[in-house]
């Protein structure tokens, strides 16, 4: 199963974004999303930003992931 996590861009350094979710920061390549800006929500899969999503969709997805994590733990 492949899973892309919605994260918010907090910094951009050239082709690399620093994105954050729940206080965790990760670097993600922006090669597929050169128009992405600080503040945007992106879907991150294997260190690559693969799509942008609106803030509400990101929140809904994160809430579903949190519920699922609570159920399996």
N, CA, C and O of each residue as an XYZ file, in Angstrom:
292
protein
N       0.843     -1.169      0.000
C       0.000      0.000      0.000
C       0.890      1.234      0.000
O       1.892      1.288      0.714
N       0.525      2.207     -0.792
C       1.238      3.484     -0.827
C       0.402      4.519     -0.091
O      -0.827      4.508     -0.159
N       1.077      5.399      0.604
C       0.384      6.405      1.384
C       1.104      7.738      1.229
O       2.317      7.823      1.418
N       0.355      8.767      0.885
C       0.900     10.123      0.812
C       0.299     10.907      1.975
O      -0.907     10.846      2.215
N       1.135     11.637      2.686
C       0.716     12.362      3.880
C       0.578     13.849      3.559
O       1.496     14.438      2.989
N      -0.545     14.465      3.913
C      -0.667     15.915      3.729
C       0.211     16.646      4.742
O       0.164     16.369      5.940
N       1.000     17.570      4.244
C       1.887     18.360      5.093
C       1.857     19.803      4.605
O       1.574     20.068      3.437
N       2.150     20.729      5.504
C       2.171     22.141      5.132
C       3.611     22.595      4.945
O       4.476     22.321      5.777
N       3.854     23.290      3.847
C       5.192     23.808      3.570
C       5.489     24.958      4.522
O       4.716     25.911      4.625
N       6.634     24.856      5.225
C       7.049     25.929      6.138
C       8.293     26.654      5.636
O       8.575     27.772      6.067
N       9.035     26.029      4.734
C      10.222     26.658      4.136
C      10.415     26.071      2.739
O      10.000     24.948      2.455
N      11.046     26.849      1.891
C      11.468     26.335      0.585
C      12.909     26.749      0.372
O      13.264     27.920      0.513
N      13.734     25.772      0.031
C      15.149     26.001     -0.249
C      15.440     25.405     -1.622
O      15.727     24.214     -1.737
N      15.365     26.227     -2.657
C      15.559     25.714     -4.015
C      14.456     24.735     -4.363
O      13.276     25.057     -4.222
N      14.824     23.531     -4.820
C      13.805     22.554     -5.200
C      13.317     21.689     -4.034
O      12.646     20.680     -4.246
N      13.653     22.081     -2.819
C      13.299     21.262     -1.650
C      12.454     22.085     -0.675
O      12.799     23.212     -0.320
N      11.335     21.485     -0.255
C      10.484     22.108      0.755
C      10.759     21.455      2.098
O      11.106     20.276      2.176
N      10.598     22.234      3.142
C      10.516     21.682      4.488
C       9.034     21.752      4.822
O       8.441     22.830      4.859
N       8.444     20.579      5.065
C       7.007     20.505      5.328
C       6.785     19.925      6.716
O       7.611     19.171      7.229
N       5.657     20.288      7.316
C       5.405     19.914      8.703
C       3.987     19.380      8.876
O       3.042     19.834      8.231
N       3.875     18.403      9.769
C       2.576     17.922     10.235
C       2.759     17.466     11.680
O       3.679     16.708     11.989
N       1.891     17.927     12.546
C       1.927     17.564     13.971
C       3.303     17.773     14.600
O       3.738     16.970     15.425
N       3.983     18.843     14.217
C       5.285     19.162     14.790
C       6.454     18.397     14.193
O       7.602     18.632     14.568
N       6.180     17.490     13.274
C       7.232     16.712     12.621
C       7.549     17.366     11.285
O       6.657     17.629     10.479
N       8.831     17.623     11.064
C       9.259     18.255      9.812
C      10.016     17.251      8.952
O      10.809     16.448      9.443
N       9.743     17.323      7.648
C      10.418     16.468      6.676
C      10.749     17.311      5.448
O      10.088     18.304      5.145
N      11.791     16.877      4.760
C      12.153     17.518      3.504
C      11.454     16.778      2.372
O      11.356     15.551      2.387
N      10.971     17.533      1.390
C      10.284     16.934      0.249
C      10.688     17.662     -1.025
O      10.661     18.891     -1.087
N      11.056     16.903     -2.022
C      11.410     17.492     -3.320
C      10.170     18.092     -3.972
O       9.076     17.536     -3.876
N      10.349     19.224     -4.633
C       9.257     19.926     -5.306
C       9.337     19.831     -6.825
O       8.746     20.653     -7.525
N      10.047     18.855     -7.336
C      10.236     18.753     -8.789
C       8.911     18.702     -9.563
O       8.821     19.244    -10.665
N       7.892     18.061     -9.000
C       6.601     17.957     -9.679
C       5.693     19.152     -9.406
O       4.666     19.317    -10.063
N       6.072     19.987     -8.437
C       5.240     21.124     -8.031
C       6.067     22.406     -7.922
O       6.141     22.990     -6.841
N       6.681     22.851     -8.997
C       7.540     24.039     -8.905
C       6.786     25.298     -8.497
O       7.410     26.268     -8.066
N       5.451     25.311     -8.620
C       4.652     26.486     -8.257
C       4.289     26.515     -6.771
O       3.706     27.493     -6.304
N       4.622     25.464     -6.025
C       4.273     25.388     -4.600
C       4.928     26.519     -3.819
O       6.047     26.932     -4.120
N       4.212     27.013     -2.809
C       4.688     28.130     -2.008
C       4.569     27.808     -0.519
O       3.827     26.910     -0.123
N       5.308     28.551      0.292
C       5.200     28.423      1.741
C       3.732     28.634      2.129
O       3.078     29.562      1.652
N       3.235     27.766      2.991
C       1.836     27.827      3.422
C       0.943     26.841      2.707
O      -0.124     26.491      3.213
N       1.365     26.379      1.520
C       0.579     25.395      0.771
C       0.611     24.044      1.471
O       1.577     23.708      2.155
N      -0.451     23.282      1.290
C      -0.477     21.893      1.734
C      -0.133     21.018      0.541
O      -0.645     21.205     -0.562
N       0.744     20.062      0.788
C       1.174     19.149     -0.265
C       1.013     17.712      0.218
O       1.039     17.441      1.419
N       0.848     16.803     -0.728
C       0.868     15.385     -0.403
C       2.288     14.900     -0.611
O       2.847     15.051     -1.697
N       2.879     14.311      0.434
C       4.266     13.861      0.386
C       4.291     12.336      0.397
O       3.716     11.694      1.276
N       4.963     11.779     -0.588
C       5.139     10.330     -0.683
C       6.602     10.047     -0.984
O       7.129     10.488     -2.006
N       7.252      9.316     -0.101
C       8.643      8.898     -0.295
C       9.570     10.082     -0.579
O      10.467      9.990     -1.417
N       9.345     11.191      0.127
C      10.220     12.350     -0.012
C       9.953     13.224     -1.215
O      10.738     14.121     -1.523
N       8.840     12.967     -1.904
C       8.494     13.736     -3.101
C       7.101     14.337     -2.923
O       6.156     13.631     -2.570
N       6.975     15.641     -3.168
C       5.662     16.285     -3.159
C       4.975     15.926     -4.468
O       5.476     16.249     -5.545
N       3.822     15.254     -4.376
C       3.178     14.756     -5.596
C       1.928     15.526     -5.994
O       1.457     15.394     -7.124
N       1.380     16.336     -5.077
C       0.174     17.117     -5.388
C      -0.014     18.178     -4.320
O       0.494     18.058     -3.205
N      -0.753     19.217     -4.679
C      -1.186     20.188     -3.682
C      -2.635     19.874     -3.337
O      -3.386     19.360     -4.166
N      -3.014     20.187     -2.114
C      -4.402     20.008     -1.674
C      -4.805     21.239     -0.891
O      -3.959     21.953     -0.355
N      -6.111     21.483     -0.828
C      -6.540     22.638     -0.041
C      -6.499     22.290      1.445
O      -6.466     21.119      1.824
N      -6.501     23.311      2.262
C      -6.334     23.139      3.710
C      -7.413     22.248      4.309
O      -7.117     21.439      5.187
N      -8.644     22.375      3.861
C      -9.730     21.567      4.413
C      -9.550     20.092      4.068
O      -9.752     19.231      4.924
N      -9.177     19.791      2.836
C      -8.928     18.397      2.457
C      -7.771     17.814      3.268
O      -7.820     16.654      3.676
N      -6.736     18.612      3.500
C      -5.600     18.156      4.303
C      -6.049     17.847      5.723
O      -5.679     16.811      6.275
N      -6.844     18.733      6.326
C      -7.326     18.515      7.692
C      -8.185     17.253      7.791
O      -8.035     16.464      8.724
N      -9.084     17.068      6.826
C      -9.953     15.888      6.832
C      -9.138     14.603      6.718
O      -9.392     13.633      7.433
N      -8.167     14.600      5.826
C      -7.336     13.415      5.633
C      -6.521     13.115      6.883
O      -6.429     11.962      7.304
N      -5.932     14.141      7.473
C      -5.145     13.940      8.695
C      -6.016     13.416      9.830
O      -5.577     12.564     10.603
N      -7.238     13.913      9.938
C      -8.134     13.428     10.986
C      -8.460     11.948     10.774
O      -8.478     11.177     11.733
N      -8.712     11.554      9.547
C      -8.973     10.138      9.253
C      -7.756      9.278      9.584
O      -7.903      8.188     10.137
N      -6.569      9.750      9.255
C      -5.351      9.005      9.570
C      -5.159      8.883     11.081
O      -4.739      7.834     11.571
N      -5.465      9.945     11.818
C      -5.349      9.888     13.277
C      -6.350      8.893     13.870
O      -6.009      8.134     14.777
N      -7.591      8.897     13.357
C      -8.578      7.935     13.838
C      -8.129      6.508     13.573
O      -8.250      5.641     14.438
N      -7.616      6.268     12.384
C      -7.140      4.936     12.025
C      -5.989      4.522     12.943
O      -5.954      3.385     13.415
N      -5.057      5.428     13.197
C      -3.910      5.124     14.060
C      -4.374      4.790     15.476
O      -3.819      3.898     16.118
N      -5.379      5.495     15.957
C      -5.923      5.228     17.293
C      -6.558      3.830     17.347
O      -6.456      3.139     18.360
N      -7.198      3.428     16.275
C      -7.865      2.131     16.236
C      -6.879      0.965     16.199
O      -7.139     -0.085     16.786
N      -5.767      1.141     15.522
C      -4.823      0.030     15.377
C      -3.805     -0.026     16.506
O      -3.064     -1.002     16.626
N      -3.763      1.012     17.334
C      -2.771      0.970     18.425
C      -3.355      0.447     19.706
O      -2.652      0.351     20.711
